[in-house]
């Protein structure tokens, strides 16, 4: 395994941990934390997909400063801005989703008095 694959491995690890917490945990708070970790893993993966390393030079921001004559060199060196825009959109969506899920968790606690989903299934209310 090369050093350049380490960020992808970390993104995959975040995805697996978040998915495990969402699927296997019974506590609503742990599921919410798992959703947040899963979202961070997806955001990291999207940013890594947009990162472009060309040759020995470091990637640059996709801002055209030298006019149209510099465009072919800029295209070869610049990072892809689309995944970055998708990540910004994903951050806004995940914030609203987290707020909604926390509000639902609070209402569930008020109704059942527990965060455990197994006990909620057994209670009648």
Buried (B, 14 or more C-beta within 10 A) or exposed (E): EEEEEEBBEBBBEBBEBBBEBBEEBEBBEBBBBBBBBBBBBBBBBBBEBBEBEEEEEEBBEBEEEEEEEEEEEBEEBBBBEEBBEBBEEBEEEBEEBBEEBEEEBEEBBEEBEBBBBEEBEEEEE
